[in-house]
Amino acid sequence: MAKIVSDYDPAEDLTSPEAIAAFVNEALGTDDAAYIAHALGVVARAKEMAGVAELAELSSEDNPTLKTTLAVMKALGISLTADVV
């Protein structure tokens, strides 16, 4: 069982579209589907859209399909982009 060491909620700091975009871009950079799904849930909470992840059948344990992820991102007002690495 995970031990909670802080009550910090990153959703509290996602107060602007720029902050949300930076947060999601950091998650996308991990290439970890579960972490990206979790980050989208944090954004949904920040935008007070409780239930978005559940409605899209997206959870931190799932490996979401790209179609589902894009649908959730669209509902949150963010999009997926590509950069040269």
C-alpha distances in whole Angstrom, upper triangle without the diagonal:
4,6,10,13,15,16,18,19,21,23,25,26,27,31,33,34,34,30,29,31,30,26,26,28,26,23,26,27,23,24,21,21,18,18,21,20,18,20,23,21,21,24,25,23,26,28,27,27,25,24,26,23,23,27,26,24,22,18,15,15,19,21,24,27,30,32,29,27,31,31,28,30,33,32,30,34,33,34,33,35,36,37,39,37
4,6,9,12,13,15,16,18,20,22,23,24,28,30,31,31,27,26,28,26,23,23,25,23,20,23,24,21,22,19,20,16,16,19,18,15,18,21,19,18,22,23,21,23,26,25,26,23,23,24,22,22,26,26,23,21,17,14,15,18,21,23,27,28,30,28,26,29,30,27,28,31,30,28,31,30,31,31,33,34,34,36,34
4,6,9,11,13,15,17,20,21,22,24,27,30,31,31,27,26,29,27,23,25,27,24,22,25,26,23,25,21,22,19,18,21,21,18,19,22,20,19,23,24,22,23,26,26,27,24,25,26,24,24,28,28,26,24,20,17,18,22,24,26,30,31,33,30,28,32,32,29,30,33,32,30,33,31,33,32,35,35,36,38,35
4,6,7,10,12,14,16,17,19,21,24,27,28,28,24,24,26,25,21,23,25,22,21,24,25,22,24,22,22,19,17,20,20,16,18,21,18,17,20,21,19,20,24,23,24,22,23,24,22,23,27,27,26,23,19,17,18,22,24,26,29,31,32,29,27,30,31,27,28,31,30,27,30,29,31,31,33,34,35,37,35
4,7,9,12,14,17,17,18,21,24,27,28,28,24,24,26,24,21,23,25,22,21,25,25,23,25,23,24,21,19,22,22,18,19,22,20,18,21,23,20,21,25,24,26,24,26,27,25,26,30,30,29,26,22,20,21,25,27,28,32,32,35,32,29,32,33,29,29,33,32,29,31,30,32,32,34,35,35,37,34
4,5,9,11,14,14,15,18,20,23,25,25,21,21,24,22,19,21,24,21,20,24,24,22,25,23,24,21,19,21,21,17,18,20,19,16,19,21,18,18,22,22,23,22,24,25,24,25,28,29,28,25,22,19,22,25,27,28,31,32,34,31,28,31,31,28,27,31,29,26,29,28,30,30,32,33,33,36,34
4,6,10,12,11,13,16,18,21,24,24,20,20,23,22,18,21,23,21,20,24,25,23,26,24,24,21,19,21,20,17,17,19,17,14,17,18,15,15,19,18,20,19,21,23,22,23,26,27,26,24,21,19,22,24,26,27,30,31,32,29,27,29,30,26,26,29,27,24,27,26,29,30,32,33,34,36,35
4,6,9,8,10,13,15,18,20,20,16,17,20,18,15,18,20,18,18,21,22,21,24,22,23,20,17,19,19,15,14,17,15,12,15,16,14,13,17,17,19,18,21,21,21,23,25,26,26,23,20,18,21,24,26,26,29,29,31,28,25,27,28,24,23,26,25,22,24,23,26,27,29,30,30,33,32
4,5,6,8,10,12,16,17,18,14,14,17,16,13,15,18,16,16,19,20,20,22,20,20,18,15,16,16,12,11,14,12,8,11,13,10,9,13,13,15,15,17,18,17,19,22,22,22,20,17,16,19,21,23,23,26,26,27,24,22,24,24,20,20,23,21,18,21,20,23,24,26,28,28,31,30
4,5,6,7,10,13,14,14,10,10,13,12,9,12,14,13,13,16,17,17,20,18,19,17,14,14,14,11,9,12,11,7,9,11,10,8,12,13,15,15,18,17,17,19,22,21,22,19,17,16,19,21,22,22,24,24,25,23,20,21,22,19,17,20,19,16,18,17,20,20,22,24,25,28,27
4,5,5,8,11,12,13,10,9,13,13,10,12,15,14,14,17,19,19,21,19,19,17,15,14,14,11,9,10,9,5,6,8,6,4,8,9,11,12,15,14,14,17,19,19,20,18,16,16,19,21,22,21,24,23,24,21,19,20,20,16,15,18,16,13,15,15,18,20,22,24,25,28,28
4,6,7,11,13,14,11,11,15,14,12,15,17,17,17,20,21,22,24,23,23,21,18,18,18,15,13,14,13,9,10,11,9,6,10,11,14,14,17,17,18,20,22,23,24,21,20,19,23,24,26,25,27,27,27,25,22,23,23,20,19,21,19,16,17,18,21,23,25,27,28,31,30
4,6,8,11,11,8,9,12,11,10,13,15,14,15,18,19,20,23,22,22,21,18,17,18,16,13,14,14,10,10,13,11,8,11,13,16,17,20,19,19,22,24,24,25,22,21,20,24,25,26,25,27,26,27,25,22,23,23,20,18,20,19,16,17,17,19,21,22,25,25,28,27
4,6,8,8,5,5,9,9,8,10,13,13,14,16,18,19,21,21,21,20,17,15,16,14,11,12,12,9,7,10,10,6,8,11,13,15,18,17,17,20,22,21,23,20,20,19,23,24,24,23,25,23,24,22,19,19,20,17,15,17,16,12,13,13,16,18,19,22,23,26,26
4,7,8,7,7,11,12,11,13,16,16,17,19,21,22,25,24,24,23,20,19,19,18,15,14,15,12,10,12,11,7,8,11,14,16,19,18,19,22,23,23,25,23,23,22,26,27,27,26,27,26,26,24,21,21,21,18,16,18,17,13,13,14,17,19,21,24,24,28,28
4,5,5,6,9,10,11,12,14,16,17,18,20,22,24,24,24,24,21,19,20,19,15,15,16,14,11,13,13,10,10,13,15,18,21,19,20,24,24,23,26,23,24,24,27,27,27,25,27,25,25,24,21,20,20,18,15,16,16,12,11,12,15,17,18,21,22,25,26
4,5,5,6,9,10,11,12,14,15,16,18,20,22,22,22,22,20,17,18,18,14,13,15,14,10,12,14,11,10,14,15,18,20,18,19,22,22,21,24,22,23,23,26,26,25,23,24,22,22,21,18,17,18,15,12,13,13,10,8,8,11,14,15,18,19,22,24
4,5,5,6,9,10,10,12,14,15,16,19,21,22,22,23,20,17,19,19,15,15,17,15,12,15,16,13,13,17,18,21,23,20,21,25,25,24,26,23,24,23,27,27,26,24,25,23,24,23,19,18,20,18,14,15,16,13,11,10,12,14,14,17,17,20,21
4,5,5,6,9,10,11,12,14,15,17,20,20,20,20,17,15,17,16,12,13,15,12,10,13,14,11,12,15,17,19,21,19,20,23,24,23,25,22,22,21,25,25,25,23,25,23,24,22,19,19,20,17,15,16,17,13,13,11,14,15,16,18,18,21,22
4,5,5,6,8,10,11,12,14,16,18,18,18,18,15,13,14,13,10,9,12,10,7,10,11,9,10,13,14,16,18,16,16,20,20,19,21,18,19,18,22,22,21,20,21,19,20,19,15,15,16,14,11,13,13,9,10,8,11,12,14,17,18,21,21
4,5,5,6,9,10,10,12,15,16,17,17,18,15,12,14,15,11,11,14,12,10,13,15,12,13,16,17,19,20,18,18,21,22,20,22,19,20,19,23,22,21,19,20,18,19,18,15,14,16,14,11,12,14,11,10,7,9,10,10,13,14,17,18
4,6,5,6,9,10,11,13,15,16,17,18,15,13,15,15,11,12,15,13,11,15,16,14,15,18,19,21,23,20,20,23,24,22,24,21,21,20,23,23,22,21,22,20,21,21,17,17,19,17,14,16,17,14,13,11,12,12,12,14,14,17,17
4,5,5,6,9,10,11,14,14,15,15,11,10,12,11,8,9,12,9,8,12,13,11,13,16,17,18,20,18,17,20,22,20,21,18,18,16,20,20,19,18,20,18,20,19,15,16,18,15,13,16,16,13,13,11,12,12,14,15,16,19,18
4,5,5,6,9,10,12,12,12,13,10,7,10,10,6,7,10,10,8,11,13,12,13,16,16,18,18,16,15,19,20,17,19,15,16,15,18,17,16,15,17,15,17,15,12,12,15,12,9,13,14,11,12,9,9,9,11,13,14,17,17
4,5,5,6,9,10,12,13,14,12,9,12,13,10,11,14,13,12,15,17,16,17,20,20,21,22,19,18,22,23,20,22,18,19,17,20,19,18,17,18,15,18,17,14,14,17,15,12,15,17,14,14,10,10,9,9,10,11,14,13
4,5,5,7,10,11,12,13,10,9,12,12,9,11,14,13,13,16,17,16,18,21,21,22,23,21,19,23,24,22,23,19,18,16,19,19,18,18,19,17,20,19,16,16,19,17,15,18,19,16,17,14,14,12,12,13,13,15,14
4,5,5,8,8,9,10,7,5,9,9,6,9,12,11,11,14,16,15,17,20,19,20,20,18,16,19,21,19,19,15,15,13,15,15,14,14,16,15,17,16,13,14,17,15,13,16,18,15,16,13,13,12,13,14,14,17,16
4,5,6,7,8,10,8,6,10,11,9,10,13,14,13,16,18,18,19,22,21,22,22,19,17,20,21,18,19,16,16,14,16,16,14,13,14,12,15,15,11,12,16,14,12,15,17,15,16,12,11,9,10,10,11,14,13
4,6,8,10,12,10,9,13,14,12,14,17,16,16,19,21,20,22,25,24,25,25,22,20,24,25,22,23,19,19,17,19,18,16,16,17,15,19,19,15,16,19,18,16,19,21,19,19,15,14,12,11,11,11,12,11
4,5,8,10,8,8,11,12,11,13,16,16,17,19,21,21,23,25,24,25,24,22,20,23,25,22,22,18,17,14,16,16,14,15,17,16,19,19,15,17,20,19,17,20,22,20,21,18,17,14,15,14,14,15,13
4,6,9,8,8,11,13,12,14,16,17,18,20,22,22,24,26,24,25,24,22,19,22,23,20,20,16,16,14,15,14,12,12,14,13,16,16,13,15,18,17,16,19,21,20,21,18,16,13,14,13,14,15,14
4,6,5,6,9,10,11,12,14,15,17,18,20,21,23,24,23,23,22,20,17,19,21,18,18,14,13,10,11,11,9,11,13,13,16,16,13,16,18,17,16,20,21,20,21,18,17,15,16,16,17,19,17
4,5,5,6,9,10,11,12,14,15,17,18,20,21,23,21,20,19,17,14,16,18,15,14,11,10,8,9,8,6,7,9,10,13,12,10,13,15,14,14,17,18,18,19,17,16,14,16,16,18,20,19
4,5,5,6,9,10,11,12,14,15,17,18,20,21,19,18,17,16,12,14,17,14,13,9,8,5,6,6,6,8,11,12,15,13,11,15,16,14,15,18,19,18,20,18,18,16,19,20,21,24,22
4,5,5,6,9,10,10,12,14,15,16,18,20,19,18,18,16,13,16,18,16,15,12,10,7,9,10,10,11,14,14,17,15,12,15,17,15,14,18,19,17,19,17,17,15,18,18,20,22,21
4,5,5,6,9,10,11,12,14,15,17,18,17,17,17,14,12,15,17,14,14,10,10,8,11,10,10,9,12,11,14,12,9,12,14,11,11,15,15,14,16,13,13,12,14,15,17,20,19
4,5,5,6,9,10,11,13,14,15,16,15,14,13,11,8,11,13,11,10,7,6,5,8,8,8,7,10,11,13,10,8,11,12,10,10,14,14,13,15,14,14,13,16,18,20,23,23
4,5,5,6,9,10,11,12,14,15,14,13,13,12,9,12,14,13,12,9,7,5,9,10,11,11,14,15,16,14,11,14,15,12,12,16,15,14,17,15,16,16,19,20,22,25,24
4,5,5,6,9,10,10,12,14,13,14,14,12,11,14,16,14,15,11,10,9,12,13,13,13,15,15,17,14,11,13,15,11,11,14,14,12,14,12,14,14,16,18,20,22,22
4,5,5,6,9,10,10,12,11,11,12,9,8,11,13,11,12,9,9,9,13,13,13,11,13,13,14,11,8,10,11,8,7,11,10,8,11,10,11,12,15,18,20,23,23
4,5,5,6,9,10,10,9,9,9,8,6,9,11,11,11,8,8,8,12,12,14,12,15,15,16,13,11,13,13,9,10,13,12,10,13,13,15,16,19,21,24,27,26
4,5,5,6,9,10,10,10,11,10,10,13,15,14,15,12,11,11,14,15,17,16,18,18,19,16,14,16,16,12,12,15,14,11,14,13,16,17,19,22,23,27,26
4,5,5,6,8,8,10,12,10,10,14,15,14,16,13,13,13,17,17,18,16,18,17,18,15,13,14,14,10,9,12,11,7,10,10,13,14,17,20,22,25,25
4,5,5,6,5,6,8,6,8,11,11,12,13,12,12,13,17,17,18,16,18,17,17,14,12,14,12,9,9,11,9,7,10,11,14,16,19,22,24,28,28
4,5,5,6,6,9,9,10,12,13,14,15,14,13,14,17,18,20,18,21,21,21,18,16,17,16,12,13,15,13,10,13,14,17,19,22,25,27,30,30
4,5,8,9,12,11,13,15,17,17,19,16,16,17,20,21,22,20,23,22,22,19,17,18,17,14,13,15,13,10,12,13,17,19,21,24,26,29,29
4,5,8,11,10,12,15,15,16,18,17,17,18,22,22,23,21,22,21,21,18,17,17,16,12,12,13,10,8,10,12,15,18,21,24,26,30,30
4,6,9,9,12,14,14,16,18,16,17,18,22,22,23,21,23,23,22,19,18,19,17,14,14,15,12,10,13,15,18,21,24,27,29,33,33
4,6,6,9,11,11,12,14,14,15,17,20,19,21,19,20,20,19,16,15,16,14,11,12,13,9,8,12,14,17,19,23,26,29,32,33
4,6,8,8,9,12,13,12,13,15,18,18,20,18,20,21,20,17,16,18,15,12,14,15,12,11,15,17,19,22,25,28,31,34,34
4,6,5,6,8,9,10,11,14,16,16,18,16,18,19,18,14,14,16,14,11,14,15,12,12,16,17,20,21,25,28,31,34,34
4,5,5,6,8,8,10,13,15,15,16,14,15,16,15,11,11,13,10,7,10,11,8,9,12,14,16,18,21,25,27,31,31
4,5,5,6,5,6,9,12,11,13,10,13,14,13,10,9,12,10,7,10,12,10,10,14,15,16,17,21,23,26,29,30
4,5,5,6,7,11,12,11,14,12,14,16,15,11,12,15,13,10,14,15,13,14,17,18,19,21,24,27,30,33,33
4,5,8,10,14,15,14,15,13,14,15,14,10,12,14,11,9,13,14,11,13,16,17,19,20,24,27,30,33,34
4,5,9,12,14,11,12,9,10,12,10,6,8,10,8,7,10,12,10,12,15,15,16,17,21,24,27,30,30
4,7,10,11,9,10,8,10,13,12,8,10,13,11,10,13,15,14,15,18,18,19,19,23,25,28,31,31
4,7,8,6,8,6,9,11,11,8,8,11,11,9,11,14,13,14,17,16,17,17,20,23,25,28,28
4,5,5,8,8,11,14,14,11,11,14,14,12,14,17,16,16,19,18,19,19,22,24,26,29,29
4,6,8,9,13,15,16,13,12,16,16,14,15,18,18,17,20,19,19,19,22,23,25,28,27
4,7,9,13,15,17,14,14,18,18,16,18,21,21,20,23,22,22,21,24,25,27,29,28
4,6,9,12,14,11,11,15,15,14,16,19,19,19,22,20,20,19,22,23,26,28,27
4,7,9,12,10,10,13,15,14,15,18,19,19,21,20,19,17,20,20,23,25,24
4,6,8,6,6,10,11,10,12,15,15,16,18,17,16,15,18,19,22,24,24
4,5,5,6,9,10,11,12,14,16,17,18,17,15,14,17,18,21,23,24
4,5,5,6,8,10,10,12,14,15,16,14,12,10,13,14,18,20,21
4,6,5,6,9,10,11,12,14,15,14,12,12,15,17,20,23,24
4,5,5,6,9,10,11,12,14,14,13,13,16,18,22,25,25
4,5,5,6,9,10,11,12,11,10,9,13,15,19,22,22
4,5,5,6,9,10,10,9,7,7,11,14,17,21,22
4,5,5,6,9,10,10,9,11,14,17,21,24,26
4,5,5,6,9,9,10,11,15,18,21,24,25
4,5,5,6,5,6,8,12,15,18,21,23
4,5,5,6,6,9,13,16,19,23,25
4,5,8,10,13,16,20,23,26,28
4,6,9,12,15,18,21,25,26
4,7,11,13,17,19,23,25
4,7,10,13,16,19,21
4,6,10,13,17,19
4,7,10,14,15
4,7,10,13
4,7,9
4,6
4
